Structures are given as structure tokens and as C-alpha cells.
Amino acid sequence: MIPAHHEDIEKRVLNTENGPDTLYNGSFNAKGKIGLYLEGGWAHFFDNPVLAHYIDYGFHYKMLRGAETFTGLTKVDQSMLAVSNSGKFSQHFLGGFFHVNRIMQLTDWTFIQASLGANVEYAVIDKIAFDGVVGGLDQTFADRFQGQFNARIGFGYKAESGVFIIPSIETPILNVQPFYDGKSTLPYFSSRYRPIIISIRFLFLKKQKAADCVGKGTERRGADLWGNDLKKKKR
């Protein structure tokens, strides 16, 4: 979780009938923590790719963790008091994903993969701990039910025939449930955080005889990119 930028000193003022009313004035310190991500699924390759070479889909487990501390002045019972507080959160999601993937071949054994996709998930475990006085702090938390569009970029390597290893990095590009005014970050306490998923995917290909194949011909079918030798096409 990568915290969104916060001003060192933040002041929130509420306009009332009697004029401006300061709710808090102080500094926030948001910190992201490392969680766990696991997924499993299937892939389907297109015989004659145009914009995308293959799609993948499946199920995942995602852990989001972070913390925030606040030091400053907060309004409590019509008085501004010096306070400091801290909070931490962890959410454990189960959900599903779908990606459309395009391959850009670099060598006979390596390639770049760019992906656009979507994920839907629900927090089966939701833990929030807070110590201190809330006062006028504006605290918001991510919904337990999330739906997002995301982008992913990866570097692929052909370990052996039919086995590919793809280290990747992924992040949301738009939240759709909830919409969050078009933001791609998630709210926790008084800060926002960007989920970053770093993963290593193992892709196992299965040879499948074409439905219209008859006899024992030697003609190669499909895209050479994913053939036995992963050779680049000659022009």
C-alpha cells in the first residue's frame, strides 16, 4: 500500500453561522505495509490475435494493510486540545479477476506483457484499530465490497517449452464500486492509499490438437510466438 501525498500541515475548517470553525490542525503520517496476494486461474490464447494475444481469469486472495498517525490540535468539546493518535488497518479480500493481455516479444525467450483487466472482491476479514481522540478528524474507510479496473505490466521469460515465468506489477486505475469520485486510491482513516500488487506468475501451456486437424501433417498452426521454440517471425 503506497500512501497518497499529504501536506505536512493540514487544516480543516467548517463554515458555520457564526463564521469559520477549525476542526483540526496538524500533520498526518500515513504508512503502507506489505500484505499477501495469491491467485489461481486459467488462460485462453487466440489462434489469430489482433489486439490481444490471450485472456486470463480466476480467483484471488488479497491482503491490504497500512497505518496512520496524527499529531496536532483537535477540537474536543468546543476547545482545541493538543492530541496525537494512531490507527492501523488490515482487510482480507476474496474475489475474482479477468485480464486481456498483449505480448511484445523482445528475444526468442523474453517478452513484455501489458494487461488491462477488472477485479471484484469482498473483505471477509476487516480489522481496524485506533488509539487516541478522534475529535473533528474526517475518517473514511474502504468499502468491504470492491470493484475496480486495473492495469498490469510484466516481463516474461520462457523457462522451457510450454512454461513461462512472468514477474508483474499491477495497480487499480479506476474504482467503480464504490466510485470514490473517479479516484483509483482507497480511503483509510484520514488518508488515501494506492494498492500495488507485485507478483510472479507461472503460466503452463497445454498442447491441444486443432478440431479440424486430420492425419499427421507437419504444418505448424497458430501464432509462432507461443510455439515450441518461441521464435520471432522473420520478415
Secondary structure as a PSIPRED ss2 file (coil, helix, strand):
# PSIPRED VFORMAT (PSIPRED V4.0)

   1 M C   1.000  0.000  0.000
   2 I E   0.000  0.000  1.000
   3 P E   0.000  0.000  1.000
   4 A C   1.000  0.000  0.000
   5 H C   1.000  0.000  0.000
   6 H C   1.000  0.000  0.000
   7 E C   1.000  0.000  0.000
   8 D C   1.000  0.000  0.000
   9 I C   1.000  0.000  0.000
  10 E E   0.000  0.000  1.000
  11 K E   0.000  0.000  1.000
  12 R E   0.000  0.000  1.000
  13 V E   0.000  0.000  1.000
  14 L E   0.000  0.000  1.000
  15 N E   0.000  0.000  1.000
  16 T E   0.000  0.000  1.000
  17 E C   1.000  0.000  0.000
  18 N C   1.000  0.000  0.000
  19 G E   0.000  0.000  1.000
  20 P E   0.000  0.000  1.000
  21 D E   0.000  0.000  1.000
  22 T E   0.000  0.000  1.000
  23 L E   0.000  0.000  1.000
  24 Y E   0.000  0.000  1.000
  25 N E   0.000  0.000  1.000
  26 G E   0.000  0.000  1.000
  27 S E   0.000  0.000  1.000
  28 F E   0.000  0.000  1.000
  29 N E   0.000  0.000  1.000
  30 A E   0.000  0.000  1.000
  31 K E   0.000  0.000  1.000
  32 G E   0.000  0.000  1.000
  33 K E   0.000  0.000  1.000
  34 I C   1.000  0.000  0.000
  35 G C   1.000  0.000  0.000
  36 L C   1.000  0.000  0.000
  37 Y E   0.000  0.000  1.000
  38 L E   0.000  0.000  1.000
  39 E E   0.000  0.000  1.000
  40 G E   0.000  0.000  1.000
  41 G E   0.000  0.000  1.000
  42 W E   0.000  0.000  1.000
  43 A E   0.000  0.000  1.000
  44 H E   0.000  0.000  1.000
  45 F E   0.000  0.000  1.000
  46 F C   1.000  0.000  0.000
  47 D C   1.000  0.000  0.000
  48 N C   1.000  0.000  0.000
  49 P C   1.000  0.000  0.000
  50 V C   1.000  0.000  0.000
  51 L C   1.000  0.000  0.000
  52 A C   1.000  0.000  0.000
  53 H C   1.000  0.000  0.000
  54 Y E   0.000  0.000  1.000
  55 I E   0.000  0.000  1.000
  56 D E   0.000  0.000  1.000
  57 Y E   0.000  0.000  1.000
  58 G E   0.000  0.000  1.000
  59 F E   0.000  0.000  1.000
  60 H E   0.000  0.000  1.000
  61 Y E   0.000  0.000  1.000
  62 K E   0.000  0.000  1.000
  63 M E   0.000  0.000  1.000
  64 L E   0.000  0.000  1.000
  65 R E   0.000  0.000  1.000
  66 G E   0.000  0.000  1.000
  67 A E   0.000  0.000  1.000
  68 E E   0.000  0.000  1.000
  69 T E   0.000  0.000  1.000
  70 F E   0.000  0.000  1.000
  71 T E   0.000  0.000  1.000
  72 G E   0.000  0.000  1.000
  73 L E   0.000  0.000  1.000
  74 T E   0.000  0.000  1.000
  75 K E   0.000  0.000  1.000
  76 V E   0.000  0.000  1.000
  77 D C   1.000  0.000  0.000
  78 Q C   1.000  0.000  0.000
  79 S E   0.000  0.000  1.000
  80 M E   0.000  0.000  1.000
  81 L E   0.000  0.000  1.000
  82 A E   0.000  0.000  1.000
  83 V E   0.000  0.000  1.000
  84 S E   0.000  0.000  1.000
  85 N E   0.000  0.000  1.000
  86 S E   0.000  0.000  1.000
  87 G E   0.000  0.000  1.000
  88 K E   0.000  0.000  1.000
  89 F E   0.000  0.000  1.000
  90 S E   0.000  0.000  1.000
  91 Q E   0.000  0.000  1.000
  92 H E   0.000  0.000  1.000
  93 F E   0.000  0.000  1.000
  94 L E   0.000  0.000  1.000
  95 G E   0.000  0.000  1.000
  96 G E   0.000  0.000  1.000
  97 F E   0.000  0.000  1.000
  98 F E   0.000  0.000  1.000
  99 H E   0.000  0.000  1.000
 100 V E   0.000  0.000  1.000
 101 N E   0.000  0.000  1.000
 102 R E   0.000  0.000  1.000
 103 I E   0.000  0.000  1.000
 104 M E   0.000  0.000  1.000
 105 Q E   0.000  0.000  1.000
 106 L C   1.000  0.000  0.000
 107 T C   1.000  0.000  0.000
 108 D C   1.000  0.000  0.000
 109 W C   1.000  0.000  0.000
 110 T E   0.000  0.000  1.000
 111 F E   0.000  0.000  1.000
 112 I E   0.000  0.000  1.000
 113 Q E   0.000  0.000  1.000
 114 A E   0.000  0.000  1.000
 115 S E   0.000  0.000  1.000
 116 L E   0.000  0.000  1.000
 117 G E   0.000  0.000  1.000
 118 A E   0.000  0.000  1.000
 119 N E   0.000  0.000  1.000
 120 V E   0.000  0.000  1.000
 121 E E   0.000  0.000  1.000
 122 Y E   0.000  0.000  1.000
 123 A E   0.000  0.000  1.000
 124 V E   0.000  0.000  1.000
 125 I E   0.000  0.000  1.000
 126 D E   0.000  0.000  1.000
 127 K E   0.000  0.000  1.000
 128 I E   0.000  0.000  1.000
 129 A E   0.000  0.000  1.000
 130 F E   0.000  0.000  1.000
 131 D E   0.000  0.000  1.000
 132 G C   1.000  0.000  0.000
 133 V C   1.000  0.000  0.000
 134 V C   1.000  0.000  0.000
 135 G C   1.000  0.000  0.000
 136 G C   1.000  0.000  0.000
 137 L C   1.000  0.000  0.000
 138 D C   1.000  0.000  0.000
 139 Q C   1.000  0.000  0.000
 140 T C   1.000  0.000  0.000
 141 F C   1.000  0.000  0.000
 142 A C   1.000  0.000  0.000
 143 D C   1.000  0.000  0.000
 144 R C   1.000  0.000  0.000
 145 F E   0.000  0.000  1.000
 146 Q E   0.000  0.000  1.000
 147 G E   0.000  0.000  1.000
 148 Q E   0.000  0.000  1.000
 149 F E   0.000  0.000  1.000
 150 N E   0.000  0.000  1.000
 151 A E   0.000  0.000  1.000
 152 R E   0.000  0.000  1.000
 153 I E   0.000  0.000  1.000
 154 G E   0.000  0.000  1.000
 155 F E   0.000  0.000  1.000
 156 G E   0.000  0.000  1.000
 157 Y E   0.000  0.000  1.000
 158 K E   0.000  0.000  1.000
 159 A E   0.000  0.000  1.000
 160 E E   0.000  0.000  1.000
 161 S C   1.000  0.000  0.000
 162 G C   1.000  0.000  0.000
 163 V E   0.000  0.000  1.000
 164 F E   0.000  0.000  1.000
 165 I E   0.000  0.000  1.000
 166 I E   0.000  0.000  1.000
 167 P E   0.000  0.000  1.000
 168 S E   0.000  0.000  1.000
 169 I E   0.000  0.000  1.000
 170 E E   0.000  0.000  1.000
 171 T E   0.000  0.000  1.000
 172 P E   0.000  0.000  1.000
 173 I E   0.000  0.000  1.000
 174 L E   0.000  0.000  1.000
 175 N E   0.000  0.000  1.000
 176 V E   0.000  0.000  1.000
 177 Q E   0.000  0.000  1.000
 178 P C   1.000  0.000  0.000
 179 F C   1.000  0.000  0.000
 180 Y H   0.000  1.000  0.000
 181 D H   0.000  1.000  0.000
 182 G H   0.000  1.000  0.000
 183 K C   1.000  0.000  0.000
 184 S C   1.000  0.000  0.000
 185 T C   1.000  0.000  0.000
 186 L E   0.000  0.000  1.000
 187 P E   0.000  0.000  1.000
 188 Y E   0.000  0.000  1.000
 189 F C   1.000  0.000  0.000
 190 S C   1.000  0.000  0.000
 191 S E   0.000  0.000  1.000
 192 R E   0.000  0.000  1.000
 193 Y E   0.000  0.000  1.000
 194 R E   0.000  0.000  1.000
 195 P C   1.000  0.000  0.000
 196 I C   1.000  0.000  0.000
 197 I E   0.000  0.000  1.000
 198 I E   0.000  0.000  1.000
 199 S E   0.000  0.000  1.000
 200 I E   0.000  0.000  1.000
 201 R E   0.000  0.000  1.000
 202 F E   0.000  0.000  1.000
 203 L E   0.000  0.000  1.000
 204 F E   0.000  0.000  1.000
 205 L C   1.000  0.000  0.000
 206 K C   1.000  0.000  0.000
 207 K C   1.000  0.000  0.000
 208 Q C   1.000  0.000  0.000
 209 K C   1.000  0.000  0.000
 210 A C   1.000  0.000  0.000
 211 A C   1.000  0.000  0.000
 212 D C   1.000  0.000  0.000
 213 C C   1.000  0.000  0.000
 214 V C   1.000  0.000  0.000
 215 G C   1.000  0.000  0.000
 216 K C   1.000  0.000  0.000
 217 G C   1.000  0.000  0.000
 218 T C   1.000  0.000  0.000
 219 E C   1.000  0.000  0.000
 220 R C   1.000  0.000  0.000
 221 R C   1.000  0.000  0.000
 222 G C   1.000  0.000  0.000
 223 A C   1.000  0.000  0.000
 224 D H   0.000  1.000  0.000
 225 L H   0.000  1.000  0.000
 226 W H   0.000  1.000  0.000
 227 G C   1.000  0.000  0.000
 228 N C   1.000  0.000  0.000
 229 D C   1.000  0.000  0.000
 230 L C   1.000  0.000  0.000
 231 K C   1.000  0.000  0.000
 232 K C   1.000  0.000  0.000
 233 K C   1.000  0.000  0.000
 234 K C   1.000  0.000  0.000
 235 R C   1.000  0.000  0.000
